[in-house]
Amino acid sequence: MTDMITAGRTELFASPPGPEHNTFTIIGRCERTGMLGICTTTRSLSVGSRVTHGRARVGVIAFQAVADPRMGYLAMRLFDLGYSAPKVVRELQDSDPHAEMRQIAAIDGDGNIAAVTGSNTRPWTGHQARKHHVAMGNVLTSERTVTSMTERFEATVAMPLEDRLMLAIEAGRDAGGQIGGQVSAALLVFDTQPFPHVDLRVDAHDEPVGELRRVFEVYRPFIPYYNQRASNPAIAPRTDWLDAQQGQGSAAR
């Protein structure tokens, strides 16, 4: 798949009805592992429940700028039927009377990518779609928010996907983020299991990306633990397990 960039818009136009919505998001796929994930932040509450949807090895999809959570369930049914990411996005647009008020980005398990920015989303609005990720946003301080997410994601290919997504969303924030700042943030990553590899959310916070980073650093050492516990309920309590892991690491050195 060739790289694609869709430039955003800064011109003024009549605003759609309803409250102000502004969000920036990165979705990505690790070419080495096949892992899929999304990291997002917004001025609205509970971004993780409305924007992020996915399934391991099948696909991930994000909706924003007046997101309709029902579309996520429809998208996953289409992925399950074997639709590629571009086909899923086309079907969603064809069935949505408010398509021009939304942004959508999707990646399927084979690495196919699709992204659209509706003509009635508020500027600065737009997306950048590359071979293994899409960065997008609306009501941004400038295009630099999206460009910075792309640059950071592409510069960290050797790192785990969850780290790359976190670094990318931080880069977007540091480049200006969105007008009015952020209130909620979420990180959702899938590996091989049907349940998420990482699923973290922050809400009603003055600096949700920073808080998401704090929670992520607390959770990071326990990612393998919770993956193991699903099939081994007799595993030691997490603090004992972590002490054992650290002890093994010291012995190996």
C-alpha positions in Angstrom: 0.0 0.0 0.0 1.4 3.4 -1.0 1.7 6.1 1.6 -1.1 8.6 1.6 -1.5 12.1 3.1 -4.8 13.9 3.2 -4.4 17.5 4.1 -6.8 19.1 6.5 -8.8 22.3 6.3 -8.4 25.6 8.1 -11.1 27.6 6.3 -14.2 28.7 8.2 -17.6 27.3 7.5 -20.9 27.0 9.2 -20.6 24.8 12.3 -22.8 21.8 12.6 -25.4 21.8 15.4 -24.6 20.6 18.9 -21.7 21.0 21.3 -18.1 21.5 20.3 -16.3 18.2 19.7 -12.5 18.0 19.3 -10.3 14.9 19.4 -7.0 13.6 18.1 -6.2 10.0 17.7 -3.6 7.6 16.4 -4.3 4.0 15.3 -1.5 1.6 14.4 -0.4 -1.9 13.6 3.0 -3.4 14.4 4.4 -5.0 11.3 6.6 -7.3 13.4 3.9 -8.7 15.7 0.6 -8.0 14.0 -0.6 -6.2 17.1 -3.3 -3.5 16.6 -4.1 -0.5 18.8 -5.5 3.0 19.3 -4.6 5.9 21.5 -6.9 8.9 21.7 -7.7 12.0 23.7 -10.5 14.6 23.6 -12.2 17.5 25.1 -15.3 15.3 25.8 -15.8 12.8 28.6 -15.3 9.0 28.2 -13.5 9.0 24.9 -12.5 5.3 25.3 -16.2 4.2 25.3 -17.1 6.0 22.1 -14.1 6.4 19.9 -12.2 3.1 20.2 -13.3 -0.3 18.9 -11.3 -3.4 17.9 -10.6 -7.1 18.0 -7.3 -9.0 18.0 -6.0 -9.9 14.5 -9.3 -8.7 13.0 -9.1 -4.9 13.0 -9.3 -1.7 15.0 -11.4 1.4 14.1 -11.8 4.9 15.6 -14.7 7.3 15.2 -14.5 11.0 16.2 -16.0 14.4 15.6 -19.5 13.5 16.8 -18.8 9.8 17.2 -21.7 7.3 17.1 -20.7 4.3 19.3 -23.2 2.1 17.4 -21.0 2.3 14.4 -18.3 0.6 16.2 -20.4 -2.5 16.7 -21.4 -2.5 13.1 -17.8 -2.1 12.0 -16.7 -5.1 14.0 -19.5 -7.3 12.5 -18.2 -6.3 9.0 -14.6 -7.1 10.0 -15.8 -10.5 11.2 -17.4 -11.1 7.8 -14.0 -10.6 6.3 -14.4 -7.1 5.0 -11.1 -5.2 4.5 -10.7 -1.8 6.3 -11.4 0.2 3.1 -14.6 -1.8 2.5 -15.7 -1.4 6.2 -15.3 2.4 6.0 -17.2 2.6 2.7 -20.1 0.6 4.1 -20.2 2.8 7.2 -20.3 6.0 5.2 -22.9 4.6 2.8 -25.2 3.8 5.8 -24.6 7.0 7.8 -26.7 10.1 7.1 -24.3 12.2 9.1 -21.1 10.9 7.5 -19.7 14.4 6.7 -19.7 15.2 10.4 -17.3 12.4 11.3 -13.8 11.2 11.0 -13.1 7.5 10.7 -9.8 5.6 10.7 -9.4 1.8 10.4 -6.7 -0.9 10.1 -7.5 -4.6 9.5 -5.5 -7.6 10.5 -3.8 -7.8 7.1 -2.6 -4.2 7.5 -5.0 -2.6 5.0 -5.8 1.0 6.0 -8.6 3.5 5.4 -9.3 7.0 6.7 -11.9 9.7 6.0 -12.4 13.2 7.3 -15.9 14.5 6.7 -16.4 17.9 5.0 -18.4 19.2 8.0 -15.8 18.6 10.7 -14.4 21.7 12.4 -10.9 23.0 11.4 -8.1 22.4 11.8 -9.3 19.0 10.8 -7.7 16.2 8.8 -5.7 13.0 8.8 -2.5 11.5 7.7 -2.6 7.8 6.6 0.6 5.8 6.2 1.5 2.2 5.7 1.0 1.1 9.3 -0.9 3.9 11.0 -3.4 6.8 10.7 -3.2 10.0 12.7 -6.2 12.3 12.7 -7.8 15.2 14.6 -10.3 18.0 14.5 -10.6 21.4 16.1 -6.8 21.2 16.5 -4.5 24.2 17.1 -2.8 23.3 13.8 -1.9 20.5 11.4 1.3 20.0 13.5 -0.7 18.0 16.0 -1.3 15.3 13.4 2.1 15.5 11.8 3.9 15.2 15.1 2.0 12.0 15.9 3.0 10.5 12.5 6.6 11.5 13.0 6.9 10.0 16.4 5.1 6.7 15.5 7.4 6.3 12.5 10.5 7.0 14.6 9.8 4.2 17.1 9.4 1.1 15.0 11.6 -1.1 17.3 9.4 -0.4 20.4 6.2 -2.3 21.5 3.1 -1.0 19.9 1.6 0.4 23.2 4.7 2.5 23.7 4.7 3.8 20.2 1.0 4.9 20.5 1.6 6.5 23.9 4.6 8.5 22.6 2.6 9.5 19.5 -0.3 10.9 21.5 2.1 12.8 23.7 3.8 14.2 20.7 0.4 15.5 19.4 -0.3 17.1 22.7 3.1 18.7 22.9 2.6 20.1 19.4 -0.4 22.0 20.5 -3.1 19.4 20.8 -6.6 20.7 20.3 -8.3 24.0 21.0 -9.5 24.1 24.6 -7.3 21.2 25.8 -8.2 17.6 26.7 -10.4 16.0 29.4 -10.3 12.2 28.7 -7.8 9.8 27.1 -7.6 6.1 26.3 -5.2 3.4 25.1 -6.5 0.2 23.6 -4.1 -2.5 22.2 -4.7 -6.1 21.1 -2.2 -8.9 20.8 -3.2 -12.5 20.1 -5.8 -13.0 22.9 -9.4 -12.1 22.3 -9.3 -9.7 25.3 -7.2 -6.5 25.1 -3.5 -6.6 25.8 -3.9 -3.1 27.2 -7.1 -1.2 27.9 -6.6 2.0 30.0 -8.9 5.0 30.3 -8.7 8.4 32.0 -11.7 10.7 32.5 -12.5 14.1 33.9 -8.9 15.1 34.2 -7.1 18.4 33.5 -4.2 16.7 31.8 -5.5 13.2 30.7 -2.6 12.3 28.5 -0.2 12.9 31.3 -2.4 10.9 33.6 -2.7 8.1 31.0 1.1 8.0 30.9 1.2 7.6 34.7 -1.3 4.8 34.8 0.4 3.1 31.9 3.7 3.1 33.6 2.1 1.5 36.7 0.3 -1.1 34.6 3.2 -1.9 32.1 5.0 -4.4 34.3 1.8 -6.4 34.9 0.8 -6.8 31.2 2.3 -10.3 31.1 0.8 -11.1 34.4 -2.8 -10.4 33.4 -2.3 -12.3 30.1 -1.1 -15.4 32.1 -3.8 -15.1 34.7 -6.5 -15.6 32.2 -5.5 -19.3 31.7 -3.8 -19.8 35.0 -6.0 -18.6 37.9 -3.6 -20.2 40.4 -0.8 -17.7 39.5 0.7 -15.8 42.4 -0.7 -12.5 43.5 0.5 -9.7 41.2 3.0 -8.2 43.7 4.5 -11.6 44.5 4.6 -12.4 40.8 6.4 -9.1 40.1 8.9 -9.7 42.9 9.7 -13.1 41.4 10.1 -11.7 37.9 12.5 -9.0 39.2 14.4 -11.6 41.2 14.9 -13.7 38.1 16.1 -10.7 36.2 18.7 -10.0 38.9 19.9 -13.6 38.9 20.3 -13.6 35.1 22.5 -10.5 35.4 
